[in-house]
């Protein structure tokens, strides 16, 4: 029994040296597959001959993954600004599994889908309003067609009825969509057009709300104010998207906090908070990777720079205190 145990122990010890994870990591990195490279390192047993070497590579792989993810985000956002939605989605979906933490890419996909839907609905609203006007002008045509016996005339009449139904349904849906976004003028126009085409159907409740808001002088003034806030918030957020500078993110965040009680900016605040958490996490990881390589001053600079995002973050404050002590000790050594 003892002899069998010794044989098994020898076999297990030999397994620790089998395989070539370093080569597999190199192959994964050659394909920009940082998630696979990191997983290989994490799965390598501490008794493996290459374990120490792989552990040295690990922080750099995490940093490279973060940088790769940021490049993907910038490219996809640039595509979305040119309304190349399919390319933006394809880019992210094709590469999301290559990064260690794809949550930021998933958030971007959600944001792009929302923005694409908004712009598509704007285009669709223009089309449906034009169709509604044409159907309104051809109301008498339905009555004229009813007197014809020809099958084609009946088909044409049915086609007009089907088109009217689709247009009314879409006008109502779009009107309620823009009402939720407090674009009351567009919502009222769409819902009014739907009601004119189908006067026998009860109008959307949002139509009365839109009319009340637009007819009230104080509400109109408030709507103008909110549009101004929306415009400024979108400009500040777009500036950060363009330059990626932390100062721009902080400026947008400060503006939204000044108006945190305004419900019209709820979506903007939530989206910006996602950006802030993502940027904070990326900078924390970057600083950690630099610190692990002995670049203490650069790590401290990055952590200090990102501190205004979450000044009370306990983990960040510990990192700052730790790096301050290390830098102070290094200065003392240099002085000696």
Secondary structure, DSSP 4 states (H G I P E B T S, - for coil): -HHHHHHHHHHHHHHTT-S-HHHHHHHHHHTT-HHHHHHHHHHS-TTSTTHHHHHHHHHHHHHHHHHHHHHHHHHHHHHHHTT-HHHHHHHHHHHGGGSS-THHHHHHHHHHHHHHHHHHHHHHHHHHHHHHHHHHHTHHHHHHHTT--SHHHHHHHHHHHHHHHHHHHHHHHHHHHHHHTT-HHHHHHHHHHHHHHTTTSPPPHHHHHHHHHHH-HHHHHHHHHHHHHHHHHHHHHHHHHHH--HHHHHHHHHHHHHTTT-GGGHHHHHHHHHHHHHHHHHHHHHHHHHHHTT-HHHHHHHHHHHGGGSTT-HHHHHHHHHHHHHHHHHHHHHH-
